Amino acid sequence: MLRESVNTSGQNYEFKAVTGMAETESDIPEAALLADFAEAVVNRDATTIDQLRAQIVERLGEAEAVDAAAIAAAFHGFVRVADST
């Protein structure tokens, strides 16, 4: 999924930036904020999710916050399906 979306965007992304392992800056806007949000989703930390969601809306916009939440939920779901098979 990620590979194909990168191919269609025509931009250069360093996905290690999201995991904190990048050696260079990333083209992903607010990568650290999005990584923290994903981590909070995985940890089911509702308080942190609410705080980070507000920051994402403020810095990136409401539509991007919805996208971030949908992506985090989808990947969380993929793991649950994979674990159940």
Secondary structure, DSSP 4 states (H G I P E B T S, - for coil): -HHHHHHHHT----THHHHT--SS--SSTTHHHHHHHHHHHHTT-HHHHHHHHHHHHHHH-HHHHHHHHHHHHHHHHHHHHHHH-
